[in-house]
Each structure stands twice: as structure tokens, then as C-alpha cells.
Amino acid sequence: MEHYKIQLISKIDVPFLWDMLYEIRCVRCLREGKNLPSRDILNTPELAKYVQNWGRIGDKGFVAISTDNQSSIGAAWYRLFKEDDQGYGYVDSETPEIAIAILPEYRNKGLGQALMLHLLEQAKSDSYQQISLSCGLKNANALHLYQKVGFEKVEVFDISCVMKKVLI
Ligand SMILES: CC(C)(COP(=O)(O)OP(=O)(O)OC[C@H]1O[C@@H](n2cnc3c(N)ncnc32)[C@H](O)[C@@H]1OP(=O)(O)O)[C@@H](O)C(=O)NCCC(=O)NCCS
């Protein structure tokens, strides 16, 4: 694994968050044997809500940056959603929901876990009692990572599940 540093997301990272959101959507299409979607798919409300207007109260996350070439290589972030505007991994309005993605060439090298552990520590210090996410049931490495850091399935649908980790 090349060298990297992890730092808090700031406004300048927002374009990279959109890139990572697109990665998340592409992985789902590949798994379902579908063609890659146009980036316009990021404009759909159910996806856009994960990044749009970044900087709201409760928005927090980390970006991993290669120290070899200073480029962003992965990000993990959370944000709060509302009862009437839920994310895929919604539990309640006081439980932040995580999104995470690593650029394809940097996956399976421990970076996802490193970002996730930073995020969980941050959520604890932000005094959240629990944190959630949504995961495709066939997204084997993601499921493995989430279970390894303590998430449990709380709701299972056809192709995805909601997972939760208690932080207190
Ligand atoms: C999911 C994702 C964020 C994980 O990040 P990562 O850097 O690849 O994760 P890590 O390397 O820290 O951990 C991956 C783990 O999965 C394991 N793994 C890899 N392939 C696996 C498989 N087919 N089945 C089970 N476990 C697998 C790895 O061995 C590793 O576990 P270990 O540390 O116990 O050895 C990354 O793969 C990614 O960006 N995927 C595309 C976007 C995405 O799916 N995001 C999540 C949406 S729910």
C-alpha cells in the first residue's frame, strides 16, 4: 500500500465526494450486470442527498490522500437525514448514515477500514449513540468490513440491508 494520510473533509473535497458517490452507484450496477450509468444519475434526489449542500450541521467525514501524489483516493462520511427525507440506511433522525468509497485501484488494502475507524471515533466524540449504513447483500468486501468493525444487520430487503452499530 502506498503512503496516505487521512484528514477531515472540507468544502474543497466536495467534488471528490460526488466522484465517490458515483463509484458507489457504479459498483451496484456492475454487480447487477448493468451498464455503467451516466453521471447524470447523481442528480436523482435519492443519490444527491448524500452530498448536496455539504456543510450542514452534522456533516462529517474523512478523505484519504496519497502522500506520493497528493491525490484523493477514498472518502467516508456521514450525515443526518429526516423522517420525510430518508437515506437508504435510515434508522432515525438522530442516527447519522455513512457513505464510503475507495478508488478501485486502492481497494482491499485496508484503507476502507482505516477511514471507517476514523469515522466511528468521530461519531463517538460527536456523542451519537449509534450510526447506520446501507449495504448491498452481494457487496461481500463491504459486508465483511462493516461486520469486522461491529455493524449488525437490522433490516434486510431483497438486495440490500440496513446495518447499525451502537457507539455507547
Ligand atoms: C467497500 C469499500 C469501501 C471497502 O474499502 P477497502 O479499502 O476495499 O476495504 P478494506 O481493504 O479495509 O477491507 C476489505 C475487507 O474485505 C475483505 N474482502 C475482500 N474481498 C472479499 C470477499 N469477496 N468476501 C469477503 N471479504 C472480502 C478483505 O480481505 C478485507 O478484510 P480483512 O481486512 O479482514 O482482510 C471499497 O471496496 C469500495 O470502495 N467499494 C466500492 C464502493 C462501495 O461498495 N461502497 C460501499 C457501499 S455500501
The ligand as a Tripos MOL2 file, in Angstrom:
@<TRIPOS>MOLECULE
LIG
   48    50     1     0     0
SMALL
NO_CHARGES

@<TRIPOS>ATOM
      1 C1        -16.3870   -1.2300    0.3010 C.3       1 LIG1
      2 C2        -15.0700   -0.4690    0.2890 C.3       1 LIG1
      3 C3        -15.3020    0.9590    0.7830 C.3       1 LIG1
      4 C4        -14.1010   -1.1550    1.2690 C.3       1 LIG1
      5 O1        -12.8790   -0.4580    1.2860 O.3       1 LIG1
      6 P1        -11.4970   -1.2630    1.1640 P.3       1 LIG1
      7 O2        -10.3810   -0.3240    1.2950 O.co2     1 LIG1
      8 O3        -11.5520   -2.0830   -0.0670 O.co2     1 LIG1
      9 O4        -11.6470   -2.1730    2.4900 O.3       1 LIG1
     10 P2        -10.5150   -2.8760    3.3570 P.3       1 LIG1
     11 O5         -9.3480   -3.2270    2.4860 O.co2     1 LIG1
     12 O6        -10.2330   -2.0410    4.5610 O.co2     1 LIG1
     13 O7        -11.3030   -4.1580    3.8540 O.3       1 LIG1
     14 C5        -11.8700   -5.0520    2.9320 C.3       1 LIG1
     15 C6        -12.0470   -6.3940    3.6040 C.3       1 LIG1
     16 O8        -12.8600   -7.2050    2.7860 O.3       1 LIG1
     17 C7        -12.2090   -8.4610    2.5940 C.3       1 LIG1
     18 N1        -12.6760   -8.9890    1.3330 N.ar      1 LIG1
     19 C8        -12.2650   -8.7000    0.0700 C.ar      1 LIG1
     20 N2        -12.9770   -9.3930   -0.8280 N.ar      1 LIG1
     21 C9        -13.8640  -10.1300   -0.1220 C.ar      1 LIG1
     22 C10       -14.8750  -11.0660   -0.4790 C.ar      1 LIG1
     23 N3        -15.1250  -11.3550   -1.7670 N.pl3     1 LIG1
     24 N4        -15.6030  -11.6300    0.5050 N.ar      1 LIG1
     25 C11       -15.3810  -11.3190    1.8050 C.ar      1 LIG1
     26 N5        -14.4200  -10.4510    2.2050 N.ar      1 LIG1
     27 C12       -13.6840   -9.8730    1.2450 C.ar      1 LIG1
     28 C13       -10.7440   -8.1070    2.6410 C.3       1 LIG1
     29 O9         -9.9390   -9.2490    2.8890 O.3       1 LIG1
     30 C14       -10.7520   -7.1380    3.8070 C.3       1 LIG1
     31 O10       -10.8980   -7.8080    5.0440 O.3       1 LIG1
     32 P3         -9.6500   -8.0780    6.0440 P.3       1 LIG1
     33 O11        -9.1300   -6.7270    6.4300 O.co2     1 LIG1
     34 O12       -10.2990   -8.8080    7.1940 O.co2     1 LIG1
     35 O13        -8.6600   -8.9130    5.2750 O.co2     1 LIG1
     36 C15       -14.4170   -0.4570   -1.1150 C.3       1 LIG1
     37 O14       -14.2270   -1.7680   -1.5480 O.3       1 LIG1
     38 C16       -15.2140    0.3200   -2.1510 C.2       1 LIG1
     39 O15       -14.9800    1.4940   -2.3660 O.2       1 LIG1
     40 N6        -16.1680   -0.3530   -2.8100 N.am      1 LIG1
     41 C17       -16.9640    0.3030   -3.8560 C.3       1 LIG1
     42 C18       -17.9590    1.2820   -3.2570 C.3       1 LIG1
     43 C19       -18.8570    0.5870   -2.2510 C.2       1 LIG1
     44 O16       -19.3190   -0.5170   -2.4830 O.2       1 LIG1
     45 N7        -19.0940    1.2840   -1.1190 N.am      1 LIG1
     46 C20       -19.9170    0.7470   -0.0750 C.3       1 LIG1
     47 C21       -21.3530    0.8990   -0.3630 C.3       1 LIG1
     48 S1        -22.2960    0.0030    0.8430 S.3       1 LIG1
@<TRIPOS>BOND
     1     1     2 1
     2     2     3 1
     3     2     4 1
     4     2    36 1
     5     4     5 1
     6     5     6 1
     7     6     7 2
     8     6     8 1
     9     6     9 1
    10     9    10 1
    11    10    11 2
    12    10    12 1
    13    10    13 1
    14    13    14 1
    15    14    15 1
    16    15    16 1
    17    15    30 1
    18    16    17 1
    19    17    18 1
    20    17    28 1
    21    18    19 ar
    22    18    27 ar
    23    19    20 ar
    24    20    21 ar
    25    21    22 ar
    26    21    27 ar
    27    22    23 1
    28    22    24 ar
    29    24    25 ar
    30    25    26 ar
    31    26    27 ar
    32    28    29 1
    33    28    30 1
    34    30    31 1
    35    31    32 1
    36    32    33 2
    37    32    34 1
    38    32    35 1
    39    36    37 1
    40    36    38 1
    41    38    39 2
    42    38    40 1
    43    40    41 1
    44    41    42 1
    45    42    43 1
    46    43    44 2
    47    43    45 1
    48    45    46 1
    49    46    47 1
    50    47    48 1
@<TRIPOS>SUBSTRUCTURE
     1 LIG1         1 GROUP 0 **** ****
